[in-house]
Amino acid sequence: MSGKLEGVPETRSSREPGVGSRDAARAPVSAGRERRRGAGRVLIAVYLVLAIAATFRSVYQILTKFDEAPVAYALSAAAGVVYILATVALVNRDRPGWRGIAWAAILFELVGVLVVGTLSLTVPEWFSHPSVWSGFGVGYVFIPLVLPVLGLIWLARTRGDAAARAGGGSR
């Protein structure tokens, strides 16, 4: 006997190892696909957490004590909006126009962190209360400083993945 069941037609997966079998589940994932699944998901999750934290903190501060530090609280609100926009743009980056919005939002975020961080150290009287970007994000464990750098690197590295998906091909 050849190992086949009598009366059952031979399938493609039984002739070719790895196709339609358990081996296929163990097959290595392409580097581009792995970036979308691993690093991309973590990056988007961190953006989402920061968007929620910055937005709710700023809303609370604006509603309860805006007169104490209007510049800091307005900057925190702006940061929250930028994080929300960046999160939505990263989630939708494969749709037309969203990748450009992600680039713009993350670049704006990086410039904001650098400018506000520098000003908060050189002209501290402008920041009687801290904002999300004060001290380069020290109140958020410097995540606001590191996150846009990682976001820009990730967008640059996945550029080919987006082009391949848009063209229907594979990388």
Secondary structure, 3 states (H helix, E strand, C coil): CCCCCCCCCCCHHHHCCCCCCHHHHHCCCCHHHHHHHCHHHHHHHHHHHHHHHHHHHHHHHHHHHHHHCHHHHHHHHHHHHHHHHHHHHHHCCCCCCHHHHHHHHHHHHHHHHHHHHHHHHHCHHHCCCCCCCHHHCHHHCCHHHHHHHHHHHHHHHCHHHHHHHHHCCCC
